[in-house]
Amino acid sequence: MDEATCRTVVVCGATGKQGSAVVEALMQSPSNWRIKALTRNPASVGARALAERGVDLVLGDMDRPDTLKQAFDGAYGVFSVQPNALTDEGREVRCGRNVTEAAQSAGVSHLIYSSVGGAERHSGVPHFEAKRQIELHVLESGVPATILRPASFMDNFASLAMRITLLSMFRTRMSSATKLQLIATRDIGRFAVRALERPDAHIGAQLELAGDSLTVDQIVTTLRSGRVRPTFALRLPSWVVRKLPEDFPVMVDWFEREGFAADIDHLRSEMPDLQSLSDWTSTQIRSQ
């Protein structure tokens, strides 16, 4: 690596779905990036796996703002994502604010914040509204930033329990004609790196992201065809729905009422290999 020309990006949540996708996209980029993974525990299995691939580990905790400024010092970019706080939106907002303020204090040139599709459209979904609060803080901070708003993750279908729960909730509370937009986390990472590599076109941008739009039946058929099995969608009795996190039915009702609104054709014109759900299932088969 040419130390004279490389720029540093600190990735929050680097062992999670989105953060790991950003790390992968940075590694595959022809640009000269030095990748740092923010971690509370450098000895964890996930952190050590990143270190073995050449990623620098930097100690930091989004709950402790005093640790973040030092972690971000000298960085060109920061990728900000917080754990999805279905039961503690206040903590998610605090962590998002802490990252933003530390990026501002450290003089970071480009902050990428990963929010959620529809955050700006008054969805009423509590964890969407939490992300909107973070968005507003980013915008008010003056930090040069790009906001990504991904749709539902295709990657959630990789887990049997999550797959059946999601599809059954969709079946229970969405009409057969309603389409749901989906995005592969791989592509969130690639859009994040694209923004870092083209700051003139992306600083100040707010991009809703999706790679496919399908009905529940189409999702089930595509997953089965791609050998992501067992796959089925049940109608859930009300007592089962009541046992799920309160955000969950509110979110699915919003999918039915309004839903994500990414311009998939435009996104694909910018990234021709943007994954459809069928493409994503093919990657799952290869990884088995």
C-alpha positions in Angstrom: 0.0 0.0 0.0 1.3 3.5 -0.9 1.0 5.3 2.4 1.5 8.6 0.7 -1.7 8.3 -1.3 -4.0 6.0 0.8 -7.0 7.4 2.7 -8.4 6.0 5.8 -12.0 4.9 6.3 -13.3 3.9 9.7 -16.1 1.4 9.5 -18.6 1.2 12.4 -20.4 -2.2 12.8 -17.6 -3.8 10.7 -18.6 -7.3 11.8 -22.3 -6.8 11.1 -24.2 -7.2 7.8 -23.7 -3.7 6.5 -20.3 -2.9 8.0 -18.8 -6.1 6.7 -20.3 -5.3 3.2 -18.5 -1.9 3.3 -15.2 -3.6 4.3 -15.6 -6.0 1.5 -16.3 -3.3 -1.0 -13.3 -1.2 0.2 -11.1 -4.3 -0.2 -12.3 -4.8 -3.8 -12.0 -1.1 -4.8 -9.2 -0.1 -7.1 -8.7 3.0 -4.9 -6.1 3.0 -2.2 -8.0 2.7 1.1 -6.7 2.0 4.5 -9.6 0.2 6.4 -10.1 0.6 10.1 -12.8 -1.4 11.9 -14.2 0.2 15.0 -14.5 -2.4 17.7 -15.2 -2.6 21.5 -13.4 -5.9 21.7 -10.4 -6.5 19.4 -10.1 -10.0 20.8 -13.5 -11.1 19.5 -13.8 -13.7 16.8 -15.2 -11.3 14.3 -12.6 -8.6 15.0 -9.7 -11.1 14.7 -11.1 -12.4 11.4 -11.0 -8.9 10.0 -7.4 -8.4 11.3 -6.3 -11.6 9.6 -7.5 -10.0 6.3 -5.4 -6.9 6.8 -8.0 -4.6 8.4 -6.7 -2.4 11.2 -8.7 -2.6 14.5 -9.3 0.6 16.3 -10.8 0.6 19.8 -14.0 2.5 20.2 -17.5 2.3 21.5 -20.5 4.2 20.1 -21.9 4.3 23.6 -18.8 6.2 24.8 -18.2 9.4 22.8 -14.8 9.9 24.4 -13.5 6.9 22.6 -14.7 7.9 19.1 -12.8 11.2 18.5 -9.4 9.4 18.9 -10.7 6.5 16.7 -11.6 8.9 13.9 -8.6 11.2 14.1 -6.9 11.3 10.7 -9.7 9.5 8.9 -10.9 10.7 5.5 -14.2 8.8 5.9 -16.5 7.2 8.4 -19.3 4.7 7.7 -21.9 5.1 10.4 -24.5 2.4 11.2 -26.0 1.5 14.5 -27.5 -1.8 15.7 -31.2 -1.9 14.9 -32.8 -0.9 18.2 -36.3 -2.4 18.1 -36.6 -2.0 21.8 -34.3 0.9 22.6 -34.6 3.6 20.0 -33.1 6.1 22.4 -29.8 4.3 22.6 -29.7 4.0 18.8 -30.2 7.8 18.5 -27.5 8.5 21.1 -25.0 6.3 19.3 -25.7 7.9 16.0 -25.3 11.3 17.4 -22.1 10.3 19.1 -20.6 9.1 15.8 -21.7 12.2 14.0 -20.3 14.6 16.6 -17.0 12.7 16.8 -16.7 12.8 13.0 -17.3 16.6 13.1 -14.7 17.0 15.9 -12.1 14.9 14.1 -12.6 16.8 10.8 -13.7 13.8 8.8 -14.1 14.7 5.2 -17.0 12.4 4.3 -19.5 10.7 6.6 -21.7 7.9 5.2 -24.8 7.3 7.3 -26.8 4.2 6.6 -30.4 4.9 7.6 -33.6 3.2 6.2 -35.8 3.8 3.3 -38.7 6.1 4.1 -37.1 7.6 7.2 -37.9 11.1 5.9 -41.6 10.3 5.1 -43.1 10.2 8.6 -43.6 6.5 8.6 -44.6 6.3 12.3 -42.4 3.1 12.6 -40.4 3.8 15.9 -37.0 2.5 14.7 -37.4 4.4 11.4 -38.2 7.5 13.3 -35.0 7.0 15.4 -33.0 6.8 12.2 -34.6 10.0 11.0 -33.5 11.8 14.2 -29.9 10.7 13.4 -30.3 11.9 9.8 -31.4 15.3 11.0 -28.5 15.5 13.4 -26.1 14.6 10.5 -27.7 17.3 8.3 -27.5 19.9 11.1 -23.9 19.1 12.1 -22.4 20.4 8.9 -20.3 17.3 8.4 -19.9 16.5 4.7 -22.2 13.5 4.4 -24.1 11.1 2.3 -27.3 9.4 3.6 -28.1 5.9 2.3 -31.6 4.7 2.9 -31.8 0.9 2.2 -34.9 -1.1 1.7 -35.5 -4.5 3.5 -32.4 -6.7 3.4 -32.4 -9.8 1.2 -29.8 -11.2 3.7 -32.5 -11.5 6.4 -33.9 -14.4 4.4 -30.6 -16.4 5.0 -31.8 -17.3 8.5 -34.6 -19.9 8.6 -36.3 -18.4 11.7 -36.1 -14.9 10.3 -37.2 -16.0 6.9 -40.3 -17.7 8.1 -41.2 -15.0 10.5 -40.8 -12.2 8.0 -42.7 -14.0 5.2 -45.5 -15.0 7.5 -45.9 -11.4 8.7 -45.9 -10.2 5.1 -48.6 -12.8 4.3 -50.7 -11.9 7.3 -50.6 -8.1 7.0 -49.9 -7.3 3.3 -52.2 -7.8 0.3 -51.2 -10.3 -2.4 -50.7 -7.5 -4.9 -48.4 -5.3 -2.7 -44.7 -5.3 -3.7 -41.9 -5.0 -1.2 -38.5 -3.5 -2.2 -35.4 -5.4 -1.2 -31.7 -4.8 -1.2 -28.6 -7.0 -0.8 -26.3 -5.7 1.9 -23.5 -6.4 -0.6 -24.9 -3.5 -2.6 -25.2 -1.2 0.3 -21.5 -1.6 0.8 -20.8 -0.9 -2.8 -23.0 2.2 -2.9 -21.2 3.4 0.3 -17.8 3.0 -1.4 -19.1 4.5 -4.6 -20.0 7.6 -2.6 -16.6 7.8 -1.0 -14.9 7.5 -4.4 -17.1 10.2 -6.0 -17.6 12.8 -3.2 -18.5 15.7 -5.6 -21.5 13.7 -6.8 -22.5 12.3 -3.4 -21.8 14.7 -0.6 -25.2 16.1 0.3 -27.0 13.2 -1.5 -29.8 11.1 0.1 -30.2 7.9 -1.7 -32.9 5.3 -1.3 -31.6 1.8 -2.2 -33.2 -1.3 -3.5 -32.4 -3.9 -6.1 -35.8 -5.7 -6.5 -39.5 -5.3 -5.9 -41.6 -8.4 -5.4 -44.9 -9.6 -4.0 -44.9 -12.1 -1.1 -45.7 -14.9 -3.5 -42.9 -13.8 -5.8 -40.4 -13.7 -2.9 -41.4 -17.2 -1.8 -41.2 -18.6 -5.4 -37.8 -16.9 -6.0 -36.3 -18.3 -2.7 -37.6 -21.8 -3.4 -36.3 -21.7 -7.0 -32.9 -20.6 -5.6 -32.9 -23.5 -3.2 -33.3 -21.3 -0.1 -35.4 -23.8 1.7 -37.5 -24.5 3.6 -39.5 -21.4 2.6 -43.1 -20.9 3.4 -45.4 -18.1 4.5 -48.2 -18.7 7.1 -51.1 -16.5 8.2 -50.3 -15.8 11.8 -53.0 -15.7 14.5 -53.2 -12.4 16.4 -51.8 -13.8 19.6 -48.6 -14.7 17.8 -48.3 -11.2 16.3 -48.7 -9.7 19.8 -45.6 -11.7 21.0 -43.4 -10.0 18.3 -41.6 -6.7 18.9 -44.1 -3.9 18.8 -42.3 -2.2 15.9 -42.7 -5.3 13.7 -46.4 -5.1 12.8 -46.2 -1.3 12.6 -43.4 -1.6 10.1 -45.2 -4.2 7.9 -48.4 -2.2 8.0 -46.3 0.7 6.6 -45.0 -1.6 3.9 -48.7 -2.2 2.9 -49.7 1.4 3.2 -46.8 3.1 1.6 -43.5 1.2 1.4 -40.1 1.9 0.1 -39.7 4.1 -3.0 -36.2 3.5 -4.5 -35.8 4.2 -8.2 -34.5 0.8 -9.1 -34.1 1.4 -12.8 -32.0 4.5 -12.1 -29.9 2.6 -9.5 -29.3 -0.2 -11.9 -28.2 2.3 -14.6 -25.5 3.4 -12.2 -24.7 -0.1 -11.0 -25.6 -2.7 -13.7 -24.8 -5.7 -11.5 -27.2 -4.5 -8.7 -28.5 -7.8 -7.3 -32.0 -8.9 -7.7 -33.4 -11.5 -5.2 -32.7 -14.2 -7.8 -29.1 -13.0 -8.1 -28.8 -13.0 -4.3 -30.1 -16.6 -3.9 -27.3 -17.7 -6.4 -24.7 -16.2 -4.1 -26.2 -18.2 -1.2 -26.0 -21.4 -3.1 -22.3 -20.8 -4.0 -21.5 -20.0 -0.3 -23.0 -23.3 1.0 
